[in-house]
Amino acid sequence: MMKKIYLLAGMAAMMLASCSTDEQSGGGYVPGEKVTLNASLPNSGTRVSEASSDTYGLVTNWSYDDSLDVLVNANTLVSMLNISNNTFTAMPANATIAAGFNAGQTIYGVNNKSNDNITTAVNGNQLKATLDFTGQDGTVENLAKYDLMYGKGDPTTNITFNHKICVLRLDLSSDSLMADKMTSLTGLKLKYVPWSGTQLFASQEVYNFGTTCDSTITSVDSIYFNKTNVTVSNGKATVYIAVPSRQNLYGTLYIHLKASNGTTCKAYDLANPIAFGNVRMKISTVHPQAITNLTGTTVKVGDYLFHDGSWGSLADSFGATPIAVIFSKNTSTADKGYKWTHGYAMAMKELNLAAWIGPTTISENPTGTSISTSAALILDKDGYTHTTSINSDAYPAAYAAATTYNTTIAAPGNTSGWYLPSIGQWYDICVNLGKMIPLGYKDQTKFLYWEGAASACANNLNVYLTPLTNGIYDAFQISDLYWSSSESGSDKYGAYAAYFNSYTGNMYLETNSKGSMTNVRSVIAF
């Protein structure tokens, strides 16, 4: 791995990247023979291993497997391998190429070993180097892949190679991370919104080095780290991000991250985003930012619960798989007692048709629920409690929603696991995701319906499913009917269901015979 050296710099005025470098003297070559190049690094003689430093920012040196791509004779790229410390060597194909290493010639070189995010090419009489900023993971070790080093000069002299990027360092110190006993950062999203002027982040930068030189930056507003593992200790962590040299930064930096304690994951946001007022970032510098005010990500209806237990928008998934759509930010008193305080979410997929109860026990009242008014229907949010009473082979719908679905889609830690929703939870699904008007239903005393709204409700629900990858969701269809775990108070043979009625066009929350074969869609509390 190539090791680098950065120097700390504050927010004082800094210049954009130039194509010049310091040059020293010595050396000499014979055409047609092996050539060597002394490629110095700033302060490299004072440091031998990569480490963070309050004085120097980051300090390192070349490693044994580093390589350089060098432009000679203004038209030929020569790859040179590190043989010891600052010394690189190559065996040119012919004497003409070797002559490019003679005294009085000028060469242009950049680092480019196999796992660097750097590609090189000849562009006219210039050395073209493309730096790809994507795929970063926030660790200090990972920076070497993005640290483009450039040097030019007489190859018979010691040529100093300087850094062409700078580093944004986030120094996190969070009471929230400490309270949740988080041990690692597993994902990070940084978004910069300029008030005016330039962007902060980039997907790539293309350099052309020669007698004249230039740099073209492809800017982006956000950067994601999906596969990182930055250590968190006592609520503290340090994240390193390679960015282009910038000036005149006027804008706001937003931070969204995901952390794990080894058992569960949780997402956090920077409560007070960082304001940049005429900030400048110079090459070869580390730009530190203290981050202290992180809070748990707010639950939003329409966001997703992911397989690792975190939640948020699809854009903030950090590669995690969405398993449910959040339909409520409030949980019942009983569920709060289990520490499920964030909300409820509806499963992406449904199960095969099932009866609510087996034929030999169809007249039982196993859950003890006895709903007989639409008001009681709306208030019944205890689907988990009901399901625990009927999670057995004798009650196929609940068994499918809880036991079967839990083996199909594993429930994250610190959740209830999957279960059959209550009819009040189906009401919340219809209102919060299906966009049914809360007071717009027809009250039929023991049940309710939204007139002519079945199609609209199904379509609105599908808005949260269709952006997902095919195969991980089942769309709602007109004529679908779904069991709840709530029983009827006036009919011991009946349990409540959500019915997208294609014949009347109405969206019903009403009773259905317990022996009917009906769809099953699980929910989860978290």
VOZA-854653 format. One line per 4 residues: number of its first residue (from 1); for each residue x, y, z of N, C-alpha, C. Coordinates in steps of 0.05 Angstrom, whole numbers. Each point is the difference from the previous one (the first is absolute). Last residue first. Example, Ala and Ser with C-alpha at 12.3 -4.5 7.8 and 13.67 -1.06 7.14 Angstrom:
BEGIN
2 = 257,-45,142,16,24,1,-15,22,14; 6,-115,-1,-18,24,0,18,24,0 .
This chain:
BEGIN
526 = -816,-37,316,29,4,5,4,25,18; -76,-81,-47,4,23,18,30,4,5; -62,-47,-85,21,-3,20,1,26,16; -67,-65,-75,11,26,9,20,-6,22 .
522 = -51,-60,-89,11,4,27,7,29,5; -74,-54,-63,22,20,-3,9,7,28; -68,-75,-58,14,6,25,23,19,-6; -102,-38,-49,28,8,0,11,7,27 .
518 = -82,-71,-10,5,28,-4,30,6,0; -87,-77,8,28,1,-9,7,28,-10; -78,-29,76,6,8,-28,30,-1,-5; -49,-17,85,7,-23,-17,8,7,-28 .
514 = -32,63,66,26,-10,8,9,-24,-17; -65,82,-34,-2,-27,13,27,-11,5; -13,105,0,1,-21,-20,-1,-26,14; -15,117,16,4,-27,9,-1,-20,-24 .
510 = 37,103,-13,-25,-13,9,6,-29,8; 36,93,-51,10,-12,24,-23,-13,14; 14,36,-109,-14,-8,25,20,-9,22; -13,58,-99,21,-10,17,-11,-5,28 .
506 = -51,2,-104,5,11,27,23,-13,14; -43,-21,-87,20,21,-2,7,12,26; -61,-75,-26,-11,26,7,19,23,-4; 30,-86,-26,-28,1,-9,-12,27,6 .
502 = 89,-26,28,-1,8,-28,-29,3,-10; 50,10,100,-23,-13,-14,-1,10,-29; 70,-13,83,0,17,-24,-21,-11,-19; 16,-11,111,-11,-11,-25,0,21,-22 .
498 = 36,-35,106,1,23,-18,-6,-11,-28; -33,-43,99,18,-1,-22,-1,26,-15; -34,-57,100,1,23,-18,21,-4,-22; -59,-80,47,23,17,7,2,22,-21 .
494 = -81,-80,38,12,20,-18,25,13,11; -64,-64,40,10,-13,-23,16,19,-19; -48,26,80,23,-16,8,13,-15,-23; -56,94,7,-1,-25,-15,25,-17,6 .
490 = -15,86,38,-28,-7,-5,-3,-26,-15; 84,44,21,-15,-3,26,-28,-10,-4; 93,-18,-61,-25,14,1,-14,-5,27; 110,-2,-18,-25,-15,-2,-24,17,3 .
486 = 110,13,-34,-22,9,17,-26,-15,-5; 89,-3,-47,-1,-17,24,-22,7,19; 1,10,-112,11,13,24,-1,-20,23; 0,-14,-115,-8,-5,27,13,20,20 .
482 = -24,16,-107,21,-7,18,-10,-3,29; -25,5,-115,-12,1,26,21,-11,20; -11,38,-112,14,-12,22,-15,3,26; -26,39,-85,-13,-25,8,16,-15,21 .
478 = 55,68,-57,-29,3,6,-12,-27,2; 103,11,25,-18,-3,-23,-28,6,9; 111,17,32,-28,-3,7,-17,0,-25; 106,-34,3,-18,24,-2,-28,-7,8 .
474 = 97,-41,32,-25,-8,-14,-19,24,0; 116,-14,8,-26,10,10,-23,-13,-16; 94,-16,-16,1,4,30,-26,12,10; 15,-19,-94,5,-24,14,1,3,30 .
470 = 26,80,-66,-19,-21,-5,7,-25,15; 32,95,37,8,-20,-19,-22,-21,-3; -31,97,30,18,-20,10,6,-20,-22; -64,74,-4,28,9,-4,21,-21,8 .
466 = -97,-17,10,11,-2,-27,28,12,-4; -51,4,85,11,-26,-7,14,0,-27; -49,74,40,22,-5,18,14,-27,-7; -77,29,-47,20,21,-4,25,-6,17 .
462 = -82,-51,8,21,-10,-19,21,21,-6; -76,22,53,18,-18,14,23,-10,-17; -66,53,-40,16,16,19,19,-18,16; -63,-42,-57,20,15,-16,19,16,18 .
458 = -74,-44,40,20,-19,-10,22,14,-15; -72,53,28,15,-9,23,22,-20,-9; -61,32,-65,19,21,9,17,-9,23; -68,-58,-30,21,2,-20,21,21,8 .
454 = -77,-11,54,16,-24,1,24,3,-19; -77,63,22,29,6,4,18,-24,-1; -103,20,-1,14,3,-26,30,3,1; -44,14,92,-16,-4,-24,17,5,-25 .
450 = 27,-36,99,3,25,-16,-12,-5,-28; -25,-47,101,12,-2,-26,3,28,-13; -22,-65,100,1,25,-15,11,-5,-28; -52,-53,94,21,1,-20,0,27,-14 .
446 = -61,-20,69,18,-22,6,23,-1,-20; -58,77,-9,-1,-8,29,21,-22,6; -3,48,-83,-22,-20,0,-2,-13,28; 45,92,-54,-1,-15,25,-25,-18,0 .
442 = 67,45,-77,-28,-4,6,-1,-18,25; 85,70,-25,-12,-27,-3,-30,0,6; 70,73,6,-16,-2,-25,-13,-27,-4; 64,38,68,-29,4,7,-18,-2,-25 .
438 = 95,-15,-10,-6,-11,26,-30,2,8; 39,-11,-101,-6,23,18,-10,-11,27; 71,-53,-65,-29,3,5,-5,23,20; 86,-37,-39,-10,28,-4,-30,2,3 .
434 = 69,-75,11,-20,-2,-21,-14,27,-6; 65,-9,70,12,-7,-25,-19,0,-23; -31,25,86,27,13,-1,15,-7,-26; -90,-35,18,0,29,2,27,12,-6 .
430 = -13,-95,0,-17,12,-21,2,31,1; 46,-49,66,12,-6,-26,-16,14,-22; -34,3,87,23,18,-3,13,-4,-27; -70,-58,22,-11,27,-3,23,20,-5 .
426 = 23,-88,22,-9,2,-28,-12,28,-6; 21,-18,89,24,4,-15,-5,0,-30; -71,-19,57,8,28,3,26,6,-14; -31,-88,4,-16,15,-20,6,30,3 .
422 = 79,-68,25,-28,5,10,-15,16,-21; 84,-65,-29,-8,27,10,-28,0,11; 74,-80,1,-24,7,-15,-11,26,10; 108,-23,4,-25,-9,11,-24,9,-17 .
418 = 120,-5,14,-24,4,-17,-24,-11,15; 83,40,56,-4,-22,-18,-26,4,-15; 36,64,62,-20,-20,9,1,-26,-15; 89,61,11,-27,4,-11,-18,-22,12 .
414 = 98,7,14,-14,22,13,-26,8,-14; 62,-54,-64,0,1,29,-14,24,11; -31,-35,-96,23,11,13,-1,-3,30; -47,-70,-68,-6,25,13,25,11,13 .
410 = -10,-67,-89,9,2,28,-6,28,11; -50,-57,-77,14,26,2,8,4,29; -34,-84,-18,4,9,-28,16,25,-1; -29,-38,82,21,-18,-11,6,8,-29 .
406 = -67,47,47,26,5,14,22,-19,-10; -89,-10,-31,13,23,-13,27,7,14; -54,-72,35,9,-5,-28,15,23,-12; -37,11,89,21,-21,-2,10,-4,-28 .
402 = -67,69,10,21,2,20,21,-21,-5; -76,7,-57,10,27,3,24,1,18; -47,-83,-11,14,8,-25,13,27,3; -53,-30,70,24,-17,-1,17,7,-25 .
398 = -85,40,10,19,12,19,27,-16,-1; -70,-33,-53,7,27,-9,22,12,18; -39,-89,21,19,2,-23,9,28,-8; -33,-52,88,-8,26,-10,19,7,-24 .
394 = 10,-81,47,-29,2,2,-10,26,-12; 94,-21,11,-12,-12,-24,-30,2,0; 49,77,53,2,-30,1,-13,-11,-25; 1,94,51,23,-8,-17,5,-30,3 .
390 = -65,63,46,-10,-17,-22,23,-9,-19; 8,60,78,-20,-19,9,-8,-20,-21; 62,71,-17,12,-18,19,-20,-21,10; -29,72,-56,14,-22,-14,12,-20,19 .
386 = -41,80,34,-20,-19,-11,14,-24,-12; 55,70,29,-12,-14,23,-21,-20,-10; 39,55,-65,20,-18,11,-12,-16,23; -52,68,-41,2,-24,-16,20,-20,11 .
382 = -47,89,32,16,-21,14,1,-26,-16; -49,90,-10,27,-1,-12,17,-23,10; -105,46,-4,13,-25,6,27,-2,-15; -67,73,-8,18,2,23,16,-26,6 .
378 = -67,9,-70,21,18,-6,21,0,23; -79,-51,11,16,-10,-23,24,17,-4; -66,29,60,18,-20,12,18,-12,-21; -64,60,-32,19,14,17,20,-19,13 .
374 = -72,-34,-50,21,10,-17,21,15,16; -56,-79,47,-5,27,-10,24,9,-18; -3,-84,48,-28,2,-10,-7,28,-10; 82,-78,37,-5,26,-13,-28,1,-11 .
370 = 63,-59,64,-29,0,-4,-9,27,-12; 90,-72,32,-9,25,-11,-30,-2,-7; 58,-72,33,-15,15,20,-9,27,-10; 48,-77,-43,14,24,6,-13,16,22 .
366 = -38,-84,-33,26,-4,13,15,26,7; -97,-42,-21,8,28,1,27,2,13; -62,-82,-58,15,11,23,4,30,-2; -43,-64,-64,-16,17,17,14,11,24 .
362 = 39,-61,-67,-8,24,-13,-16,19,18; 53,-89,3,-1,19,21,-11,27,-9; 14,-77,-57,-11,-13,25,-3,20,23; 36,24,-90,-28,-7,0,-11,-11,26 .
358 = 84,71,-3,-6,-27,-9,-29,-7,2; 33,102,-15,-2,-20,21,-6,-27,-12; 16,75,-55,8,13,25,2,-21,22; 22,-24,-103,-23,5,17,10,13,26 .
354 = 53,11,-95,-3,-16,24,-25,6,14; 67,19,-97,-26,1,14,-1,-19,23; 97,34,-27,-22,-14,-13,-26,2,16; 71,78,15,1,-29,1,-24,-11,-14 .
350 = 60,98,-12,-22,-13,13,2,-31,-2; 72,93,0,-12,-23,-14,-23,-11,16; 49,76,30,1,4,-29,-16,-22,-14; -21,34,104,18,-18,-16,-3,6,-30 .
346 = -17,74,78,-15,-20,-15,19,-16,-18; 11,60,99,6,-2,-29,-13,-24,-12; 2,74,95,-8,-26,-13,7,1,-30; 46,55,92,-22,-1,-18,-6,-28,-10 .
342 = 60,37,75,4,16,-24,-24,-1,-19; 18,-48,86,-11,27,3,1,16,-25; 12,-97,54,-4,6,-29,-14,27,-1; 22,-48,82,21,18,-10,-2,3,-30 .
338 = -63,-46,60,21,-18,-11,23,16,-11; -76,45,33,11,-16,23,21,-19,-9; -49,49,-64,21,17,13,12,-15,24; -72,-40,-43,25,-3,-15,22,18,11 .
334 = -87,5,39,11,-27,4,27,-3,-14; -49,79,-14,11,-1,27,13,-27,5; -3,27,-102,-20,-3,22,14,0,27; 43,54,-85,-6,-28,8,-19,0,24 .
330 = 33,70,-88,-10,-4,27,-5,-29,6; 25,39,-85,21,8,18,-8,-3,29; -29,-50,-100,-8,14,24,24,7,17; 6,-47,-84,-27,11,-4,-10,15,25 .
326 = 93,-42,-58,-9,11,25,-27,13,-4; 43,-84,-55,-6,28,-3,-12,11,27; 73,-87,-24,-27,9,9,-3,30,-5; 80,-50,-22,-17,-23,6,-29,8,7 .
322 = 101,35,-52,-25,7,12,-18,-24,4; 110,0,-2,-24,-8,-15,-25,10,14; 104,45,-2,-18,-18,15,-25,-5,-16; 72,62,-25,2,-28,-10,-18,-19,15 .
318 = 1,94,20,27,-10,2,3,-29,-8; -79,65,5,0,-28,8,28,-11,5; -44,88,-29,17,-2,23,3,-28,10; -55,25,-74,25,13,-6,20,-3,23 .
314 = -90,-29,8,15,-18,-16,28,11,-6; -43,35,90,-8,-1,-28,16,-20,-16; -11,-21,103,5,25,-14,-10,-2,-29; 34,-66,94,-22,10,-17,8,26,-13 .
310 = 43,-99,52,0,29,-3,-24,8,-17; 23,-91,18,-13,13,23,0,30,-2; 33,-67,-65,18,2,22,-12,14,24; -46,-13,-84,5,-26,11,19,1,24 .
306 = -62,86,-22,19,-17,-15,7,-25,16; -86,76,-12,16,-15,20,18,-19,-16; -43,97,-38,2,-29,1,15,-10,24; -68,91,-29,27,-10,-1,0,-30,4 .
302 = -80,46,7,8,-2,-28,29,-7,-3; -27,49,88,-19,-17,-15,7,0,-30; 74,19,76,-19,13,-18,-18,-20,-13; 76,18,88,-17,-19,-15,-20,16,-17 .
298 = 100,35,32,-29,2,5,-15,-20,-17; 104,-9,35,-16,8,-23,-30,-1,6; 75,18,77,-12,-22,-15,-18,10,-22; 80,64,29,-24,-11,12,-11,-23,-17 .
294 = 95,68,18,-13,-21,-15,-25,-10,16; 76,77,8,-29,-1,5,-14,-19,-18; 98,20,1,-9,-7,27,-30,-5,2; 95,15,-67,-28,-7,-2,-10,-10,28 .
290 = 86,60,-53,-10,-13,25,-30,-5,-3; 81,9,-76,-26,10,8,-9,-15,25; 97,21,-67,-15,-13,21,-27,13,6; 74,-14,-83,-19,21,9,-18,-13,21 .
286 = 102,-17,-49,-22,-12,14,-17,22,11; 73,1,-88,-10,8,26,-21,-19,11; 47,8,-90,19,-9,21,-9,8,28; -48,57,-74,13,-26,-4,20,-5,23 .
282 = -81,65,22,24,0,-16,11,-29,-3; -97,57,24,15,-25,5,23,-2,-20; -73,79,46,18,-9,-21,15,-25,8; -96,64,26,20,-20,8,17,-7,-25 .
278 = -78,66,20,25,6,-14,22,-19,9; -78,-22,51,1,28,-8,27,7,-12; -69,-89,32,26,8,-12,-2,29,-10; -57,-66,76,0,22,-20,29,7,-8 .
274 = -53,-93,41,23,18,1,-1,21,-22; -85,-52,54,19,-3,-22,21,22,1; -58,-44,77,5,27,-9,21,-2,-22; -31,-81,33,-23,17,6,4,28,-10 .
270 = 36,-93,-40,12,23,13,-22,20,5; -21,-107,-4,3,24,-16,14,22,16; -13,-117,-3,3,25,14,3,23,-20; -31,-115,13,8,22,-17,0,26,17 .
266 = 16,-111,23,-17,24,4,11,22,-17; 6,-117,23,10,24,-13,-20,23,4; 29,-98,57,-19,16,-15,14,24,-13; 54,-66,42,-26,-14,0,-20,14,-17 .
262 = 88,34,10,5,-29,-3,-25,-16,0; 2,95,3,13,-9,25,6,-30,-1; -11,85,-79,-8,-26,11,14,-5,26; -32,87,-75,19,-12,19,-11,-27,10 .
258 = -11,84,-82,-11,-24,12,22,-12,17; -26,106,-42,18,-24,2,-15,-22,14; -1,107,-48,-18,-22,8,18,-25,1; 10,116,-10,12,-26,5,-22,-20,9 .
254 = 19,104,-55,-18,-18,15,12,-28,3; 31,109,-23,7,-28,-1,-18,-16,18; -2,101,-56,-7,-16,24,7,-29,-5; 41,100,-44,-22,-19,-1,-3,-15,26 .
250 = 77,54,-61,-22,12,15,-24,-19,-1; 110,5,-29,-21,-18,7,-20,15,19; 88,23,-53,-26,14,0,-23,-18,5; 81,-55,-31,0,26,13,-27,12,-3 .
246 = 59,-103,-8,-23,18,-5,6,27,13; 43,-106,-31,6,26,10,-23,19,-7; -28,-101,8,18,17,-16,7,25,15; -19,-90,56,-15,19,-16,19,16,-18 .
242 = -10,-91,74,16,13,-20,-18,18,-17; -13,-34,104,-12,1,-26,19,15,-19; -9,-52,106,17,15,-19,-13,-2,-28; -27,-11,113,-6,-7,-27,17,18,-19 .
238 = -9,-34,112,12,18,-20,-4,-11,-28; -47,-9,108,10,-12,-25,11,21,-18; -51,-22,107,19,16,-17,9,-16,-24; -56,-29,78,-14,20,-15,17,17,-19 .
234 = 36,-74,51,-11,20,19,-13,23,-15; 42,-52,-69,8,-6,28,-9,22,18; -7,-45,-108,-12,20,19,8,-9,28; 38,-22,-108,-3,-6,28,-12,23,16 .
230 = -16,-26,-105,16,18,16,-6,-5,29; -22,-43,-94,2,-12,26,19,17,17; -62,-2,-102,21,9,17,-1,-14,27; -52,6,-94,13,-23,12,25,8,16 .
226 = -58,63,-45,-18,-21,6,12,-24,14; 10,111,-19,17,-22,8,-18,-23,8; -14,95,-64,-9,-22,17,23,-19,6; -25,109,-34,19,-22,-1,-9,-21,20 .
222 = -41,95,-58,0,-19,22,22,-21,-5; -18,72,-61,-9,13,24,2,-19,25; 66,8,-91,-24,-13,9,-9,13,27; 74,19,-93,-11,4,27,-25,-16,5 .
218 = 91,-3,-62,-28,-7,-3,-12,1,28; 91,51,-45,-13,-14,23,-29,-6,-8; 102,24,-48,-29,2,-3,-13,-18,21; 102,52,-25,-15,-20,16,-30,5,-4 .
214 = 108,23,-47,-27,8,8,-13,-23,15; 101,43,-50,-16,-20,15,-27,11,8; 99,10,-67,-23,14,12,-17,-22,13; 76,-32,-26,10,27,1,-21,20,8 .
210 = -30,-91,32,20,5,-21,11,28,2; -88,-68,37,25,11,9,19,2,-24; -109,-10,27,17,-2,-23,26,14,8; -92,-47,56,23,18,-3,14,-5,-26 .
206 = -101,-19,51,18,-7,-22,21,22,-3; -75,-42,78,15,23,-9,20,-10,-22; -101,-36,52,27,-3,-12,13,27,-6; -80,-10,52,2,-28,-7,27,-6,-14 .
202 = -23,79,78,3,-6,-29,0,-30,-4; -25,89,77,8,-27,-6,1,-4,-31; -23,86,38,22,-10,16,10,-27,-10; -47,86,-58,-6,-23,17,25,-9,15 .
198 = -12,105,-32,6,-27,-9,-11,-21,19; -44,101,-6,27,-10,-5,0,-30,-6; -76,37,64,11,12,-24,27,-13,-5; -54,-36,64,-17,24,-2,8,15,-26 .
194 = 10,-109,15,13,26,-2,-21,23,1; 4,-103,40,-18,17,-15,12,28,-1; 30,-109,21,7,28,2,-18,16,-18; 6,-102,53,-12,16,-21,7,29,5 .
190 = 27,-109,30,6,28,3,-13,15,-23; -5,-102,52,-9,17,-22,7,29,7; 26,-109,35,1,29,3,-9,13,-26; 12,-102,62,-9,14,-23,0,30,5 .
186 = 28,-64,65,-3,-19,-23,-9,14,-25; 54,15,102,-16,13,-20,-2,-18,-24; 16,-32,106,10,5,-26,-19,16,-17; -15,-23,93,28,-7,-2,12,5,-27 .
182 = -86,34,73,8,-7,-27,30,-5,-1; -70,21,73,23,-19,1,9,-9,-27; -68,68,29,-9,-24,-14,22,-21,-1; 18,83,40,-23,-10,15,-10,-26,-13 .
178 = 70,48,-43,9,-12,26,-23,-13,14; -17,47,-79,15,-24,-6,9,-14,25; -42,83,12,-19,-20,-10,14,-26,-7; 50,75,26,-13,-12,23,-19,-21,-9 .
174 = 87,33,-57,-29,0,2,-10,-14,25; 84,39,-65,-2,-5,28,-29,3,8; 70,-3,-95,-26,-4,13,3,-4,30; 54,43,-87,6,-9,27,-26,-2,15 .
170 = 32,4,-108,-22,4,18,8,-13,27; 54,39,-93,0,-18,23,-23,7,19; 36,14,-108,-19,10,20,-1,-21,22; 80,22,-76,-16,-19,16,-18,15,19 .
166 = 55,16,-103,-1,6,28,-19,-19,14; 66,-4,-96,-27,1,13,3,11,28; 75,-17,-58,-18,17,-16,-28,1,11; 110,-18,36,-28,-8,0,-17,19,-17 .
162 = 108,-18,-19,-18,14,19,-29,-10,-4; 111,-28,-20,-27,-5,-8,-19,12,22; 108,19,-33,-20,-2,22,-28,-3,-12; 102,-26,-38,-25,14,-6,-20,-5,23 .
158 = 113,-3,-23,-21,-9,18,-26,16,-5; 67,-10,-82,-2,13,26,-19,-15,17; 16,-19,-92,25,-5,13,2,14,27; -76,7,-61,1,-26,13,27,-6,13 .
154 = -52,96,-12,23,-14,-13,3,-27,14; -98,38,11,27,11,0,20,-16,-15; -103,-8,58,12,5,-26,28,11,3; -92,-53,56,26,12,0,10,5,-29 .
150 = -92,-33,70,10,10,-26,28,12,4; -85,-68,47,26,14,5,12,8,-28; -102,-30,45,16,2,-24,24,18,6; -70,-58,59,19,21,3,19,1,-24 .
146 = -71,-65,22,-11,25,-13,21,23,0; 13,-88,41,-11,-7,-27,-8,25,-16; 29,3,93,22,-3,-19,-9,-6,-28; -59,7,78,7,25,-14,21,-4,-21 .
142 = -34,-67,64,-12,0,-26,8,25,-17; 25,-14,93,15,-17,-18,-10,1,-29; -45,45,71,25,14,-7,16,-17,-20; -107,-7,1,22,-7,17,25,14,-9 .
138 = -88,4,-44,3,16,24,23,-6,18; -31,-37,-90,-13,-12,24,5,15,26; -8,12,-119,14,5,24,-14,-13,24; -25,4,-98,8,-24,14,15,4,25 .
134 = 3,74,-80,-21,-17,10,11,-24,14; 47,73,-49,-4,4,29,-20,-19,12; 73,3,-86,-27,-7,6,-4,1,30; 72,44,-76,-3,-9,28,-30,-4,5 .
130 = 73,8,-88,-28,2,9,-2,-13,27; 80,44,-70,-5,-16,23,-29,4,10; 74,19,-89,-28,2,10,-3,-19,23; 84,53,-52,-6,-24,16,-28,5,12 .
126 = 39,45,-95,-4,3,29,-6,-28,12; 9,31,-95,26,-1,13,-2,4,30; -80,-42,-48,17,18,-16,28,-2,11; -46,-50,58,-19,17,-12,15,22,-15 .
122 = 12,-104,50,13,22,-14,-21,17,-14; -18,-57,93,1,-2,-29,16,23,-11; -40,-54,100,17,18,-14,-1,-5,-30; -57,-15,103,7,-10,-26,16,21,-15 .
118 = -34,-27,108,13,19,-19,6,-15,-26; -28,-27,95,-22,9,-17,9,21,-20; 59,-84,46,-6,28,1,-24,6,-18; 44,-87,8,-25,5,14,-5,30,6 .
114 = 78,-32,-52,-24,-13,-10,-26,6,15; 77,75,-4,2,-29,4,-28,-12,-5; 46,95,-14,-21,-15,-13,4,-30,3; 40,113,16,-2,-27,11,-24,-15,-13 .
110 = 53,78,-54,-20,-3,21,2,-29,10; 64,78,-65,-8,-26,11,-21,2,21; 66,47,-85,-23,6,16,-10,-27,11; 99,46,-44,-20,-21,2,-22,9,18 .
106 = 88,44,-61,-21,4,20,-20,-23,-1; 113,18,-28,-27,-7,-8,-20,6,23; 94,12,10,-11,20,-17,-28,-6,-10; 63,-82,27,1,27,11,-10,21,-21 .
102 = -37,-99,-12,26,14,1,-2,27,12; -70,-68,-22,9,2,28,27,14,2; -43,-22,-83,-17,19,13,7,4,29; 41,-65,-56,12,26,-3,-17,22,13 .
98 = -30,-91,-6,19,4,21,13,28,-1; -56,-26,-70,-16,5,24,19,6,23; 41,-24,-79,-14,26,-4,-16,7,25; 43,-85,-8,18,22,8,-13,27,-2 .
94 = -63,-85,18,21,6,-19,16,25,9; -68,-43,54,0,-18,-22,22,5,-20; 7,22,108,-13,10,-24,3,-19,-24; -1,-15,106,18,-8,-21,-14,9,-26 .
90 = -4,38,109,-13,-12,-23,21,-8,-20; -18,39,113,17,-9,-23,-18,-10,-22; 7,63,101,-16,-15,-19,17,-7,-24; 10,37,111,13,-6,-26,-19,-18,-17 .
86 = -6,35,95,-9,19,-20,9,-7,-28; 1,-77,69,-5,27,9,-11,18,-22; 27,-84,-45,8,5,28,-6,29,7; -30,-42,-81,19,-21,8,11,4,28 .
82 = -91,27,-68,16,7,23,19,-23,7; -37,21,-101,-6,-14,25,19,8,22; -43,41,-100,23,-4,16,-8,-12,27; -36,20,-110,-7,-8,28,25,-7,15 .
78 = -21,67,-88,17,-21,11,-9,-6,28; -38,53,-97,-3,-6,29,18,-24,8; 4,79,-83,2,-28,8,-3,-3,30; 4,84,-55,-19,-18,-14,0,-29,10 .
74 = 59,78,26,-26,13,-5,-20,-18,-14; 89,-23,38,0,8,-29,-27,12,-9; -14,-51,88,26,9,-11,-3,6,-30; -62,-19,97,-1,8,-28,28,10,-8 .
70 = -36,-72,80,16,24,-7,-2,5,-30; -45,-56,91,-2,2,-29,13,27,-8; 15,-68,91,-4,26,-13,-5,-3,-29; -11,-63,99,10,4,-27,-5,28,-10 .
66 = 5,-71,97,-9,24,-14,12,1,-28; 13,-66,75,-15,-7,-25,-11,25,-14; 51,4,84,16,-16,-19,-14,-5,-26; -24,90,53,3,-28,9,12,-16,-23 .
62 = 3,111,34,-5,-20,-20,1,-28,12; -24,71,72,20,0,-22,-8,-21,-21; -46,68,88,6,-26,-11,23,2,-21; -79,58,71,29,-3,-7,5,-28,-10 .
58 = -82,81,22,6,-28,-6,29,-2,-9; -26,78,54,-25,-11,-12,3,-29,-5; 65,59,45,3,-4,-29,-25,-10,-14; 3,21,96,19,19,-12,-1,-2,-31 .
54 = -51,-58,55,-11,27,4,18,21,-13; -12,-103,-33,18,17,16,-12,28,2; -15,-114,-35,-10,27,2,17,16,20; 39,-81,-61,-13,5,25,-11,28,-1 .
50 = 66,-78,-57,-23,17,-2,-13,3,27; 108,-15,-14,-25,-15,-1,-24,19,1; 93,29,1,3,-27,-12,-26,-15,-1; 50,108,5,-22,-18,8,3,-27,-14 .
46 = 58,76,-15,-5,2,29,-21,-19,10; 30,12,-93,22,-10,15,-5,0,30; -60,37,-65,-2,-29,1,23,-12,17; -30,95,-26,5,-9,28,1,-30,2 .
42 = -35,24,-92,5,21,20,2,-12,28; 30,-60,-81,-26,10,10,6,22,21; 58,-44,-92,-3,7,28,-29,8,7; 55,-59,-76,-25,14,3,-5,6,30 .
38 = 79,-31,-76,-3,5,28,-24,18,4; 30,-74,-79,-10,27,6,-3,2,30; 51,-65,-86,-12,3,27,-8,29,4; 23,-79,-84,0,27,10,-12,1,27 .
34 = 52,-75,-72,-20,5,21,3,29,10; 35,-9,-98,4,-16,25,-22,6,20; 7,45,-86,-2,-29,-5,5,-17,24; 40,99,2,-22,-10,-17,2,-30,-4 .
30 = 37,49,88,11,-8,-26,-23,-11,-16; 6,74,89,-9,-25,-12,14,-5,-27; -1,60,105,8,-1,-27,-6,-27,-12; -1,70,101,-7,-23,-17,11,2,-28 .
26 = -28,87,68,15,-24,3,-7,-21,-21; -54,92,53,20,-8,-20,14,-26,6; -105,50,16,26,-1,12,19,-12,-21; -106,51,8,19,-17,-14,27,2,14 .
22 = -116,19,14,27,7,6,19,-20,-13; -95,26,-45,10,-15,23,29,8,5; -102,26,-59,28,2,5,9,-16,24; -91,19,-41,14,-22,-12,30,2,4 .
18 = -88,35,62,16,8,-22,14,-25,-11; -95,24,63,22,-18,-8,16,12,-24; -49,72,63,-8,-24,-15,25,-16,-8; 3,64,88,0,1,-29,-10,-26,-12 .
14 = -23,54,97,16,-21,-12,-3,1,-30; -23,58,101,0,0,-29,19,-21,-11; -36,-23,96,12,24,-12,0,-2,-30; -30,-64,71,-17,11,-20,10,26,-12 .
10 = 66,-78,41,-25,11,9,-17,11,-23; 75,-83,3,-3,28,-7,-27,9,9; 78,-89,5,-24,13,9,0,29,-10; 49,-79,-54,5,20,21,-26,13,7 .
6 = 32,-101,-42,-16,24,-3,8,19,22; 37,-96,-54,4,20,21,-17,24,-7; 0,-115,-24,2,28,-8,5,18,24; 6,-110,-44,-4,16,23,5,29,-8 .
2 = -29,-98,-51,15,25,-1,-7,17,24; -2,-110,-8,-17,24,0,18,25,0 .
